[in-house]
Amino acid sequence: MTYLAKPKFHHPAIELNDLGFTHRDYEGAISTLCAGCGHDSISSAIMRACFELSLPPHRIAKLSGIGCSSKTPTYFLGQSHGFNSVHGRMPSVLTGANLANRDLIYLGVSGDGDSASIGFGQFAHAIRRAVNMVYIVENNGVYGLTKGQFSATSDRGSKSKKGVMNADSPIDLVTIALQLGATFVARSFSGDKDQLVPLIKAALEHKGAAFIDCISPCVAFNNHEGSTKSFDYVRAHNAALNSLDFITGRAPITADYAEGTTQDIALHDGSTIRLRKLSLDYDVSDRGAALNHLYQVHASGEIATGLIYLEDDSSDLHERLNTDERPLNALAEADLIPGAAALARINAGLR
């Protein structure tokens, strides 16, 4: 119950981060979601990631829309800034807040109904505009607040709790995010904290649009046989691409070898990798050639190093709009209201 206050005392030997904060300093109110909901596991992963990164809670702005997922910011980072918007409109509110104050760390939390249906256009434009944010979709493939209808991410052929089969093709938000130009794209499972926590930590450290699609089973309406987003189904079909960790500091490993040659490097865990340095005539501006080169090097059992691809005109939203480096709340009245003469010059330039 949210009105029950959590105790302030803690064990004297409890773990502290670099700021001297405990895990309790990153918690919120007591969750009112169904017991066993995957969303609560995601909230726990967010709290753990922020604690381990020693992020000051007051520097984080958490925003959400409408749905079970959008309730969760109440349950984590209680000392952070927060805004609960209307259904599907979280991305535009986050974009506006980011433009007003770039000094905060922006965390958008949404659901498959909130982002893949009514907010699909909002999701698309926030990603393509390269808003500096972490965008997490808590994806359970169902409308939990309205009692179990299929969402836009429900797989074709999956069954509802009442046995109805979904005949519609699903929207894959990961594929969409890649096509729209997100510079950090990941998918995880609420029940795999070993993978999810480092992904969130890496996303929080990333500059640009970072998107995480997190499969989060709904224990009330979508955790049965025939569902493709149940705990059992995801665990049985989970094909992890990699084993993840987020390393903040280790002794440096150095290498010194000529362009176009290879060198074996011993890693911290005792394993060895073979590196091939790109030759001097390698063209970093050719995306197709970069993909082909990566494939050829990988097929030979080596790892290509160096600058793989560079887009010269890459920029973030602030650079594209030429915004002031100061937050809006730090601007004086003369900066915010330049006067009729400035407006006349702008209008003249549009004629």
C-alpha positions as CSV (number, residue, x, y, z in Angstrom):
1,M,0.0,0.0,0.0
2,T,1.5,3.3,-1.1
3,Y,0.4,5.2,2.0
4,L,2.6,2.9,4.2
5,A,5.9,4.7,4.8
6,K,9.1,2.6,4.4
7,P,11.3,2.5,7.5
8,K,14.2,5.0,7.4
9,F,16.6,2.9,9.4
10,H,19.0,0.3,7.8
11,H,21.7,-2.1,8.9
12,P,25.0,-0.3,9.6
13,A,26.9,-2.6,7.2
14,I,24.5,-2.1,4.3
15,E,26.2,-1.5,0.9
16,L,27.0,2.1,-0.1
17,N,27.8,3.6,-3.5
18,D,30.4,6.2,-4.3
19,L,28.0,9.0,-3.2
20,G,27.4,7.3,0.2
21,F,23.8,6.4,-0.8
22,T,22.1,3.1,0.0
23,H,19.8,1.2,-2.3
24,R,16.9,2.6,-0.3
25,D,17.8,6.1,-1.6
26,Y,16.9,4.9,-5.2
27,E,13.6,3.3,-4.2
28,G,10.1,4.8,-4.5
29,A,6.7,4.0,-3.1
30,I,5.6,0.4,-2.4
31,S,4.3,-1.2,-5.7
32,T,0.6,-1.8,-6.2
33,L,1.1,-4.0,-9.2
34,C,0.1,-7.7,-9.2
35,A,2.5,-9.9,-7.2
36,G,5.0,-11.4,-9.6
37,C,4.5,-8.7,-12.3
38,G,7.6,-8.5,-14.5
39,H,7.4,-4.7,-14.4
40,D,8.5,-4.7,-10.7
41,S,11.6,-6.6,-11.8
42,I,12.4,-3.9,-14.3
43,S,12.0,-1.3,-11.6
44,S,14.4,-3.2,-9.4
45,A,16.9,-3.3,-12.3
46,I,16.6,0.4,-12.9
47,M,17.2,1.1,-9.2
48,R,20.2,-1.2,-9.2
49,A,21.7,0.3,-12.3
50,C,21.4,3.9,-10.9
51,F,22.8,2.8,-7.6
52,E,25.8,1.1,-9.1
53,L,26.5,4.1,-11.4
54,S,26.3,6.4,-8.3
55,L,23.9,8.7,-10.2
56,P,22.5,11.5,-8.0
57,P,18.7,10.9,-8.0
58,H,18.0,14.6,-8.4
59,R,19.7,14.6,-11.8
60,I,17.3,12.0,-13.2
61,A,14.0,12.9,-14.9
62,K,11.6,10.0,-15.3
63,L,8.6,10.3,-17.6
64,S,5.8,8.0,-18.6
65,G,2.4,7.7,-20.3
66,I,-0.6,5.6,-19.4
67,G,-0.7,1.8,-18.5
68,C,0.6,-0.6,-16.0
69,S,4.2,0.2,-17.2
70,S,3.6,3.9,-16.9
71,K,2.7,3.5,-13.2
72,T,6.1,2.0,-12.4
73,P,8.1,5.3,-12.1
74,T,6.1,5.8,-8.8
75,Y,7.9,2.7,-7.5
76,F,11.5,3.7,-8.2
77,L,13.7,6.8,-7.8
78,G,11.4,8.6,-5.4
79,Q,13.8,11.5,-5.1
80,S,14.0,12.2,-8.8
81,H,12.0,14.5,-11.1
82,G,8.9,12.8,-12.5
83,F,6.1,13.5,-15.0
84,N,3.2,11.2,-15.8
85,S,1.7,12.3,-19.2
86,V,-1.3,11.2,-21.1
87,H,-1.6,8.0,-23.2
88,G,1.1,7.7,-25.8
89,R,2.4,11.3,-25.4
90,M,5.4,10.6,-23.1
91,P,8.0,11.0,-26.0
92,S,6.9,14.5,-26.8
93,V,6.8,15.6,-23.2
94,L,10.3,14.1,-22.7
95,T,11.5,15.9,-25.8
96,G,10.3,19.2,-24.6
97,A,11.8,18.7,-21.1
98,N,15.1,17.7,-22.7
99,L,15.2,20.8,-24.9
100,A,14.4,23.0,-21.9
101,N,17.2,21.4,-19.7
102,R,19.9,19.3,-21.2
103,D,21.6,18.9,-17.8
104,L,19.2,16.1,-16.6
105,I,19.4,12.4,-17.4
106,Y,16.1,11.5,-19.1
107,L,14.5,8.1,-18.6
108,G,11.3,7.4,-20.5
109,V,9.2,4.4,-19.3
110,S,6.4,3.1,-21.6
111,G,4.5,0.0,-22.5
112,D,3.6,-1.8,-25.7
113,G,0.2,-0.3,-25.8
114,D,1.5,3.2,-24.9
115,S,4.3,3.1,-27.5
116,A,3.2,0.7,-30.2
117,S,-0.4,1.8,-30.6
118,I,-1.6,5.3,-29.7
119,G,1.9,6.5,-29.2
120,F,3.6,4.8,-32.2
121,G,4.1,8.1,-34.1
122,Q,5.4,9.8,-30.9
123,F,7.9,6.9,-30.4
124,A,9.1,7.1,-34.0
125,H,9.7,10.8,-34.0
126,A,11.5,10.9,-30.6
127,I,13.9,8.2,-31.8
128,R,14.6,9.7,-35.3
129,R,15.2,13.1,-33.7
130,A,18.1,11.6,-31.6
131,V,16.7,12.8,-28.3
132,N,19.3,12.1,-25.6
133,M,17.3,9.6,-23.5
134,V,16.9,6.1,-22.3
135,Y,13.6,4.8,-23.6
136,I,12.4,1.5,-22.0
137,V,9.3,-0.3,-23.2
138,E,7.9,-2.8,-20.7
139,N,6.5,-5.2,-23.3
140,N,3.9,-7.7,-22.1
141,G,1.9,-8.0,-25.3
142,V,-1.4,-7.3,-23.6
143,Y,-3.6,-4.5,-22.3
144,G,-3.4,-5.3,-18.6
145,L,-5.4,-2.3,-17.3
146,T,-8.4,-3.1,-19.6
147,K,-8.4,-6.8,-18.8
148,G,-6.3,-8.7,-21.4
149,Q,-6.9,-7.6,-25.0
150,F,-4.0,-8.2,-27.5
151,S,-1.6,-5.3,-28.0
152,A,0.2,-4.3,-31.1
153,T,3.2,-6.3,-30.1
154,S,1.3,-9.6,-29.6
155,D,2.7,-12.3,-31.9
156,R,0.5,-13.6,-34.6
157,G,-0.9,-17.0,-33.6
158,S,-0.5,-16.4,-29.8
159,K,-3.5,-17.1,-27.6
160,S,-5.2,-14.9,-25.1
161,K,-6.1,-16.2,-21.6
162,K,-9.6,-17.0,-22.9
163,G,-8.1,-19.0,-25.8
164,V,-8.7,-16.5,-28.6
165,M,-5.9,-16.5,-31.3
166,N,-4.3,-13.3,-32.5
167,A,-4.6,-13.0,-36.3
168,D,-2.7,-9.7,-36.6
169,S,1.0,-9.3,-37.4
170,P,3.0,-7.8,-34.5
171,I,5.0,-4.6,-34.5
172,D,8.7,-5.2,-33.6
173,L,9.8,-2.1,-31.8
174,V,13.5,-3.2,-31.9
175,T,13.4,-3.3,-35.7
176,I,11.6,0.0,-35.9
177,A,14.2,1.6,-33.6
178,L,17.0,0.4,-35.7
179,Q,15.4,1.7,-38.9
180,L,14.7,5.1,-37.3
181,G,18.4,5.6,-36.4
182,A,18.6,4.8,-32.7
183,T,22.2,4.6,-31.7
184,F,21.7,2.2,-28.8
185,V,19.2,-0.7,-29.3
186,A,18.7,-3.7,-27.0
187,R,16.2,-6.3,-26.0
188,S,16.0,-8.1,-22.6
189,F,13.7,-10.0,-20.3
190,S,12.5,-8.8,-16.9
191,G,13.5,-12.1,-15.4
192,D,17.1,-11.9,-16.5
193,K,18.6,-9.2,-14.2
194,D,22.1,-10.3,-15.0
195,Q,21.6,-9.1,-18.5
196,L,19.1,-6.2,-17.9
197,V,21.1,-4.3,-15.3
198,P,24.3,-3.8,-17.4
199,L,22.1,-2.9,-20.4
200,I,20.4,-0.2,-18.4
201,K,23.8,1.0,-17.1
202,A,25.2,1.2,-20.6
203,A,22.1,3.0,-21.9
204,L,22.3,5.6,-19.1
205,E,25.9,6.3,-20.1
206,H,25.1,6.5,-23.8
207,K,24.7,9.9,-25.6
208,G,21.8,9.8,-28.0
209,A,18.6,7.8,-28.4
210,A,19.0,4.6,-26.4
211,F,16.1,2.1,-26.7
212,I,15.5,-1.1,-24.6
213,D,12.6,-3.4,-25.4
214,C,12.0,-5.5,-22.3
215,I,9.7,-8.5,-22.4
216,S,7.8,-8.4,-19.1
217,P,5.1,-11.1,-18.6
218,C,1.7,-10.0,-17.3
219,V,1.0,-12.6,-14.5
220,A,-2.8,-11.7,-14.6
221,F,-3.6,-11.9,-18.3
222,N,-0.6,-13.1,-20.4
223,N,1.3,-15.8,-18.5
224,H,-0.5,-18.9,-19.7
225,E,0.2,-21.7,-22.2
226,G,-0.1,-20.3,-25.7
227,S,1.3,-16.9,-24.8
228,T,4.6,-16.0,-26.4
229,K,5.4,-13.5,-23.7
230,S,4.9,-15.7,-20.6
231,F,7.7,-16.5,-18.2
232,D,7.9,-20.1,-19.4
233,Y,7.9,-19.3,-23.1
234,V,10.5,-16.6,-22.9
235,R,12.8,-18.7,-20.7
236,A,12.5,-21.6,-23.2
237,H,13.1,-19.5,-26.3
238,N,15.6,-17.0,-25.0
239,A,18.6,-16.8,-27.4
240,A,21.0,-14.4,-25.8
241,L,23.3,-12.8,-28.3
242,N,26.0,-12.1,-25.8
243,S,27.0,-12.2,-22.1
244,L,26.9,-8.7,-20.8
245,D,28.6,-6.7,-18.1
246,F,29.3,-3.0,-17.7
247,I,32.9,-2.2,-16.7
248,T,33.6,1.2,-15.2
249,G,37.3,0.9,-14.6
250,R,40.1,-1.7,-15.0
251,A,43.8,-1.6,-15.7
252,P,44.3,-0.6,-19.3
253,I,45.3,-3.2,-21.9
254,T,47.6,-1.7,-24.6
255,A,48.6,-2.8,-28.1
256,D,51.1,-1.5,-30.6
257,Y,51.0,-2.9,-34.1
258,A,51.0,-1.6,-37.6
259,E,48.1,-1.0,-39.9
260,G,47.0,-4.0,-41.8
261,T,48.5,-6.5,-39.4
262,T,47.2,-8.7,-36.5
263,Q,48.2,-9.1,-32.9
264,D,47.1,-11.5,-30.1
265,I,45.9,-9.7,-26.9
266,A,45.5,-11.3,-23.5
267,L,42.4,-10.1,-21.7
268,H,41.8,-9.6,-17.9
269,D,39.9,-13.0,-17.7
270,G,42.8,-14.9,-19.2
271,S,41.4,-15.4,-22.6
272,T,43.0,-14.2,-25.8
273,I,41.7,-12.4,-28.9
274,R,43.3,-11.7,-32.2
275,L,43.0,-8.1,-33.5
276,R,43.4,-6.9,-37.1
277,K,44.1,-3.2,-37.5
278,L,42.4,-1.6,-40.5
279,S,44.7,-0.6,-43.3
280,L,45.4,3.0,-44.1
281,D,43.4,2.9,-47.4
282,Y,40.2,1.7,-45.6
283,D,37.2,4.0,-46.4
284,V,35.3,4.9,-43.2
285,S,32.5,6.6,-45.2
286,D,31.2,3.6,-47.0
287,R,28.5,1.8,-44.9
288,G,28.1,-1.1,-47.3
289,A,31.8,-1.7,-47.5
290,A,32.0,-1.6,-43.7
291,L,29.4,-4.3,-43.3
292,N,31.2,-6.5,-45.9
293,H,34.5,-6.0,-44.2
294,L,33.1,-6.9,-40.8
295,Y,31.7,-10.1,-42.3
296,Q,35.0,-11.1,-44.0
297,V,37.1,-10.4,-40.9
298,H,34.6,-12.3,-38.7
299,A,34.7,-15.3,-41.0
300,S,38.5,-15.5,-40.6
301,G,38.1,-15.6,-36.8
302,E,39.5,-12.1,-36.2
303,I,38.0,-8.9,-34.8
304,A,38.3,-5.7,-36.9
305,T,39.5,-2.7,-34.9
306,G,39.6,1.0,-35.7
307,L,37.0,3.4,-36.9
308,I,34.4,1.1,-38.7
309,Y,31.9,3.7,-39.9
310,L,31.6,7.5,-39.6
311,E,28.7,9.7,-40.6
312,D,30.2,13.2,-40.9
313,D,27.0,15.1,-40.4
314,S,25.9,13.1,-37.3
315,S,24.4,15.3,-34.6
316,D,22.0,15.3,-31.7
317,L,18.8,17.2,-31.3
318,H,20.3,20.2,-29.6
319,E,22.9,20.6,-32.3
320,R,20.3,20.2,-35.0
321,L,18.2,23.0,-33.5
322,N,21.1,25.2,-32.5
323,T,19.7,25.6,-29.0
324,D,21.3,27.6,-26.2
325,E,23.7,25.6,-24.0
326,R,22.0,27.0,-20.9
327,P,18.8,25.4,-19.5
328,L,15.8,27.6,-20.1
329,N,15.3,28.2,-16.4
330,A,18.8,29.9,-16.4
331,L,18.0,32.4,-19.2
332,A,17.1,36.0,-18.4
333,E,13.9,37.7,-19.6
334,A,15.8,39.5,-22.3
335,D,17.0,36.1,-23.7
336,L,13.5,34.6,-23.6
337,I,11.7,37.7,-25.0
338,P,14.0,39.3,-27.6
339,G,11.4,41.8,-28.7
340,A,9.4,42.8,-31.8
341,A,12.5,43.6,-33.9
342,A,13.9,40.0,-33.5
343,L,10.4,38.6,-34.5
344,A,10.3,40.9,-37.5
345,R,13.8,39.6,-38.7
346,I,12.6,36.0,-38.3
347,N,9.4,36.6,-40.3
348,A,11.3,38.4,-43.0
349,G,13.6,35.4,-43.3
350,L,10.6,33.2,-44.0
351,R,9.2,35.2,-46.8
